[in-house]
Amino acid sequence: MIVLVPALLLGAVLCGGAGPVLDDDEAVTVEIAKLTSIKYRRGKALPDDIQELDGKLIRIEGYMGVGTLEGVDTFELLPEACECARSKVQHFIEVTMTEGLTVYQPGRITIEGTLSVGEVEEDGFVVSLYRMTIKSLDQ
């Protein structure tokens, strides 16, 4: 889901971290910098405030990775639009859509979905720390 929010209102909404959750259906607004600015070392526990987001419904803003393929169900959400090469594992959120396929969007987007936190390994390499499942990019 893409949610368009005027810049002035957005500045007031984003408070540098997770806000209070009023019920299980309400998304917690999280700044992408909170996740992507950590100092990561393989096997070392992630900060408690980030681990607490595991399994939570969140709303987050960022940019689709420049190399996003169109017509697939996954993309990387990045804190900056200028990321050109493969990011460090802590610098992106791997987003998977349950409905619809990607259409590259060059501007800042807001998505809402369930966040998974923790190391995922493939062939002996950590390939992601953050994964997010969203319904689609459509409103």
Residue pairs with C-beta under 8 A, 6 or more apart in sequence:
1 111
1 112
1 113
1 134
1 135
1 136
1 137
1 138
1 139
2 105
2 109
2 110
2 111
2 137
2 138
2 139
3 59
3 110
3 111
3 112
3 139
4 110
5 13
5 110
10 61
13 29
14 29
14 31
14 61
15 29
16 31
16 34
17 30
17 31
17 34
17 49
18 28
18 29
18 30
18 34
18 49
18 52
18 53
18 56
18 58
19 28
19 29
20 28
21 28
21 56
24 57
25 57
26 57
27 57
27 58
27 59
27 112
28 53
28 56
28 57
28 58
28 59
29 58
29 59
29 60
30 53
30 58
30 59
30 60
30 115
31 60
31 61
32 60
32 61
32 62
32 77
32 78
32 79
32 93
33 79
34 49
34 50
35 50
35 90
35 93
35 129
35 130
36 78
36 79
36 90
36 91
36 92
38 46
38 47
38 50
38 90
40 46
40 88
40 89
40 90
40 129
42 119
42 126
43 119
45 51
46 117
46 118
46 129
50 117
51 117
51 118
53 115
53 117
54 115
54 116
54 117
54 118
55 114
55 115
55 116
56 114
56 115
57 112
57 113
57 114
57 115
58 112
58 113
58 114
58 115
58 132
59 110
59 111
59 112
60 77
60 93
60 110
60 111
60 112
60 115
60 132
61 108
61 109
61 110
61 111
62 77
62 78
62 79
62 93
62 108
62 109
62 111
63 77
63 78
63 79
63 80
63 81
63 83
63 106
63 107
63 108
63 109
64 75
64 76
64 77
64 78
64 102
64 104
64 105
64 106
64 109
65 75
65 76
65 77
65 78
65 83
65 87
65 92
66 81
66 82
66 83
66 84
68 75
68 76
68 102
68 104
69 75
69 102
70 101
70 102
70 103
70 104
71 101
71 102
72 101
72 102
73 96
73 97
73 98
73 100
73 101
73 102
74 94
74 95
74 96
74 97
74 102
75 95
75 102
76 87
76 92
76 93
76 94
76 95
77 92
77 93
77 95
77 109
77 111
77 132
78 87
78 91
78 92
79 91
81 106
81 107
81 108
83 91
83 92
89 126
89 127
89 128
89 129
90 129
90 130
92 128
92 130
93 115
93 130
93 131
93 132
94 128
94 130
94 131
94 132
95 111
95 113
95 131
95 132
95 133
95 134
96 131
96 132
96 133
96 134
97 133
97 134
97 135
97 136
97 137
98 133
98 134
98 135
98 136
99 135
99 136
100 135
100 136
100 137
100 138
102 137
103 137
105 137
109 137
111 132
111 134
111 137
112 134
113 132
113 133
113 134
113 135
114 132
114 133
115 130
115 131
115 132
116 130
116 131
116 132
116 133
117 129
117 130
118 129
119 126
119 128
119 129
120 126
120 127
120 128
120 129
120 131
121 127
